């Protein structure tokens, strides 16, 4: 299997990720239910995913796993029997977690249960009622304005009953038990940037890492329903959290906006520095956002009693683009080239984590003679020759057992990849030795 931008079937990784989004787009997902299971089943074709079921009523810190919700059909019919709102046309038409309902009511009685977007009259909004038993329909504002006075037949063919919360987990063991945690949501219905883009990039990142012949770190990929999923997972794995050395949440990574990285609560964790370095040297616009306890599940991983080094990679920040939580977040809003760009940045960040080591200079008294070792000719006139030659001197000078290669790259203002190649050559020529960090230990 190829591990670059071209995978085994010859299609670009961006095209393959977009095809996955297309396949998952019709499925009605929520924080529980068969839509989540169907999504995880699709992902099992790509990654070694284990599916977990947590029964309704299970305590998870201050929360409780809710009842399971499933829906088969829903509609509003006018007096002629015509479906004026039809779940079969868009699963966004029903407020998520709507309780079962079969009733005939006037438009005035129905109106409090109808939701639209007056500022975007052709779009259907996305609304939920997870933790308060209620019901409702979402429709375009133009649809709403077209409804005439009269009686309407309302049907929501759903169930809300004891069941379970479902999540997926893929574990890729490495040379160390220290882990990199990568998480995304699997709870939104037919929305592409907000949520399917994160699923797709995560799945293909897992596939890329699974194909590597060796991994320094172990990798844990989580596919969770928002909020309650992360809280449930954390409550069930408290004793393992000290293994997590780095982590990030993937969401909103498929649109045309510049990449945005939201820092962990710590702000200066290695993962924060890694993504900022990758984005700075990408040659493309980017933004760095300080942590705030809003957004996606980074706020759970970074809660004060957990405080893991987990950031969040996005393109458009959550809630900051017009199509957010509406039917306009569709297959045209997410494009293969932007998915691939996000994937490449994730690959670069992971490669940085894998390669960020500390070394000791074995010839620390003045500079060793690099010319007679052929090191100043190692790049043979390539455009980055000067930067590469400078990197030898930076690596030798700061390989004092204390500075990592990322420290050196940042101080020298050089791309990490160049500094890493210089270190590899110096190691090969016996001028460095690695200072090995003590890995964490686990009971299993």
SVG drawing of the C-alpha trace seen along z (x, -y; Angstrom):
<svg xmlns="http://www.w3.org/2000/svg" viewBox="-58 -37 97 44">
<polyline fill="none" stroke="black" stroke-width="0.4" points="0.0,0.0 1.3,-3.4 1.4,-5.9 1.7,-9.2 -1.0,-11.2 -1.5,-8.4 -2.9,-5.2 -3.3,-1.7 -6.1,-2.2 -4.4,-5.2 -6.9,-7.8 -5.5,-10.7 -6.1,-10.5 -8.3,-13.6 -10.6,-11.9 -10.8,-8.8 -11.7,-10.8 -14.3,-12.7 -15.8,-9.4 -16.1,-8.3 -17.9,-11.5 -20.3,-10.8 -21.0,-7.3 -21.6,-8.5 -23.6,-11.6 -27.1,-10.0 -27.0,-8.3 -29.0,-9.8 -26.6,-9.9 -27.2,-11.1 -25.4,-10.7 -26.8,-7.1 -28.5,-4.7 -28.2,-2.7 -26.8,-5.5 -23.7,-5.6 -23.4,-1.8 -23.8,-2.0 -21.1,-4.7 -18.6,-2.7 -19.3,0.4 -18.3,-1.6 -15.1,-2.8 -14.2,0.8 -13.6,1.4 -10.7,-1.1 -9.3,-0.9 -9.0,1.8 -11.9,0.4 -13.3,1.9 -16.9,1.0 -18.0,0.5 -21.5,0.3 -22.2,-1.5 -25.7,-0.8 -28.1,-3.7 -28.1,-4.8 -24.3,-4.3 -22.8,-7.0 -20.0,-9.1 -18.6,-11.6 -21.5,-14.1 -23.4,-12.7 -25.5,-9.7 -25.5,-7.8 -28.9,-8.7 -31.6,-6.6 -31.0,-5.4 -32.8,-7.2 -33.7,-5.7 -35.9,-7.0 -37.5,-5.3 -39.7,-8.1 -41.2,-11.5 -43.4,-13.9 -45.9,-16.7 -48.9,-16.3 -51.3,-19.0 -55.1,-18.4 -54.5,-16.9 -52.2,-14.2 -49.1,-15.8 -45.9,-15.6 -44.9,-19.3 -42.0,-18.3 -40.4,-14.9 -37.7,-13.1 -37.0,-11.0 -35.9,-14.1 -33.5,-15.3 -32.7,-13.8 -32.2,-17.4 -35.9,-18.0 -36.4,-16.3 -35.1,-17.8 -32.6,-15.2 -33.9,-13.1 -37.5,-14.0 -39.9,-11.8 -42.5,-9.7 -45.5,-11.8 -48.7,-11.1 -51.2,-13.9 -53.3,-16.2 -53.0,-19.9 -53.6,-23.4 -50.8,-25.4 -50.9,-27.7 -50.4,-24.7 -47.7,-23.3 -45.8,-26.6 -43.8,-26.5 -42.4,-23.2 -41.0,-24.5 -37.5,-25.9 -36.1,-27.8 -33.3,-30.3 -34.9,-33.6 -31.4,-35.0 -30.9,-32.0 -34.4,-31.2 -33.4,-28.1 -31.4,-26.3 -32.7,-23.8 -31.2,-24.3 -29.9,-21.5 -31.4,-21.3 -31.3,-18.8 -33.1,-18.1 -30.8,-15.5 -31.4,-15.9 -35.0,-17.3 -37.7,-15.1 -39.4,-17.2 -40.0,-17.1 -39.9,-19.4 -39.2,-19.8 -36.7,-22.0 -37.5,-23.4 -36.4,-26.2 -37.9,-29.5 -39.4,-29.6 -41.2,-26.3 -42.4,-27.8 -43.8,-30.8 -45.6,-28.6 -47.7,-26.7 -51.3,-27.6 -53.8,-27.7 -55.5,-24.4 -55.0,-21.0 -51.7,-19.1 -51.0,-15.5 -47.8,-15.1 -45.9,-11.8 -42.5,-11.1 -41.9,-7.4 -39.0,-7.2 -38.1,-5.3 -36.4,-6.7 -35.7,-3.8 -33.1,-2.0 -30.3,-0.9 -26.6,-2.0 -24.2,-4.7 -21.9,-3.4 -18.3,-4.5 -15.4,-3.3 -11.8,-2.9 -8.7,-1.9 -5.4,-1.2 -2.1,-1.1 0.7,0.2 4.1,-1.4 7.5,-0.9 6.4,-2.8 3.2,-2.7 3.2,-6.5 0.1,-7.4 -1.0,-10.0 -4.8,-10.5 -6.8,-11.5 -10.5,-12.1 -13.5,-13.1 -17.3,-13.2 -19.7,-10.6 -23.0,-12.1 -24.1,-14.6 -26.6,-13.6 -26.1,-14.9 -23.5,-17.6 -20.2,-17.4 -17.7,-19.8 -19.1,-19.5 -18.5,-16.1 -17.9,-14.0 -14.7,-15.8 -13.1,-15.0 -14.2,-11.3 -12.6,-11.0 -9.3,-12.7 -9.0,-10.7 -9.8,-7.4 -7.2,-8.0 -4.6,-9.2 -5.2,-5.9 -4.8,-4.0 -1.6,-5.8 -0.1,-5.1 -1.2,-1.5 0.8,-0.9 4.1,-2.3 6.7,0.4 7.5,-1.1 5.9,-3.6 7.6,-5.2 4.4,-6.1 1.2,-4.1 -1.9,-5.8 -5.4,-5.7 -8.2,-6.9 -11.6,-7.7 -14.9,-8.0 -17.2,-9.4 -20.6,-11.1 -20.0,-14.7 -19.6,-15.6 -21.2,-12.6 -19.0,-10.3 -15.7,-11.9 -17.0,-12.2 -18.0,-8.5 -14.7,-7.4 -12.7,-9.5 -14.7,-8.1 -13.9,-4.5 -10.2,-5.1 -9.0,-7.3 -6.3,-4.9 -4.8,-5.0 -4.7,-8.7 -1.1,-9.2 0.0,-7.3 -1.4,-10.1 1.6,-12.4 0.0,-14.3 -3.5,-14.6 -5.8,-16.5 -9.4,-16.7 -10.2,-16.7 -13.3,-18.7 -14.3,-21.2 -11.3,-20.2 -12.8,-20.0 -13.8,-23.6 -11.8,-26.3 -10.8,-28.4 -7.2,-28.6 -6.2,-26.0 -6.8,-27.0 -5.2,-25.2 -6.7,-25.7 -4.1,-25.2 -4.5,-22.8 -5.3,-24.2 -1.6,-24.1 -0.9,-26.3 2.8,-25.2 2.4,-21.5 4.6,-19.7 1.5,-19.1 0.7,-22.8 4.3,-23.6 4.2,-20.8 1.1,-22.1 2.2,-25.7 5.5,-24.7 3.8,-22.7 1.4,-25.5 4.1,-28.2 6.2,-26.3 3.3,-25.2 3.6,-28.3 -0.2,-28.9 -2.3,-31.2 -3.1,-29.9 -4.4,-31.0 -3.5,-29.9 -6.3,-30.2 -5.8,-30.1 -7.7,-27.6 -11.2,-28.4 -13.6,-25.9 -16.0,-26.1 -16.1,-24.1 -15.5,-20.4 -14.2,-17.6 -10.9,-19.3 -12.8,-21.0 -13.4,-17.6 -9.9,-16.4 -8.6,-19.7 -11.0,-20.0 -9.1,-20.9 -9.3,-17.5 -8.1,-15.8 -5.9,-18.4 -4.5,-16.4 -2.3,-18.0 -5.0,-17.9 -5.6,-20.6 -7.9,-20.9 -7.3,-21.2 -9.9,-23.0 -10.3,-25.1 -13.3,-27.4 -13.6,-27.6 -16.7,-26.2 -19.8,-28.4 -17.8,-30.9 -19.0,-30.1 -22.6,-30.7 -23.2,-27.1 -22.5,-25.8 -25.3,-23.5 -27.4,-23.8 -28.2,-21.9 -25.7,-24.1 -22.9,-22.2 -23.2,-19.7 -21.1,-17.7 -20.2,-20.8 -19.0,-22.6 -16.3,-20.0 -13.7,-19.5 -11.1,-16.7 -8.2,-19.2 -9.0,-20.8 -9.4,-17.4 -6.1,-16.3 -4.4,-19.5 -5.7,-18.9 -4.5,-15.3 -1.1,-16.3 -0.7,-18.7 -1.8,-15.9 0.8,-13.6 3.5,-16.3 2.6,-17.0 2.7,-13.2 6.0,-12.9 7.3,-15.7 6.2,-14.0 7.7,-10.8 11.1,-12.4 11.4,-14.9 14.2,-13.6 17.0,-14.9 20.7,-14.2 24.1,-14.5 27.0,-15.9 29.9,-13.4 32.4,-16.0 31.4,-19.0 34.8,-20.9 34.5,-23.2 33.0,-22.2 33.9,-18.8 35.3,-19.0 32.2,-18.3 33.8,-18.8 36.1,-15.8 33.1,-13.7 31.3,-14.8 28.4,-16.3 28.5,-19.8 28.0,-18.1 25.2,-15.8 22.5,-17.9 24.5,-18.4 23.5,-21.8 19.8,-21.6 18.0,-24.9 17.9,-24.3 21.6,-23.6 22.4,-26.6 19.7,-26.0 20.7,-22.3 24.4,-23.2 23.3,-25.7 21.2,-23.0 24.3,-20.9 25.8,-23.7 22.6,-24.3 22.1,-20.6 25.7,-20.2 25.6,-23.3 22.3,-22.6 22.5,-18.8 23.3,-19.1 20.8,-16.5 18.4,-19.3 17.2,-20.7 14.9,-18.6 15.1,-18.9 11.9,-21.0 13.6,-23.4 16.5,-23.6 14.2,-24.1 12.3,-26.9 15.4,-28.7 17.1,-28.4 13.8,-29.2 14.3,-26.2 11.8,-23.6 11.8,-20.6 12.3,-18.2 15.7,-19.8 16.8,-19.7 15.8,-16.1 17.7,-15.1 20.8,-16.8 20.5,-15.0 20.1,-11.6 23.3,-12.2 25.2,-13.4 24.1,-10.3 25.1,-8.1 28.6,-9.6 29.0,-9.0 28.8,-12.7 25.6,-12.3 23.9,-9.9 20.3,-9.8 19.2,-10.7 16.4,-8.3 13.4,-9.5 12.0,-7.0 8.7,-5.7 5.6,-5.4 4.7,-2.0 1.4,-0.3 -0.1,2.6 -1.2,4.4"/>
</svg>
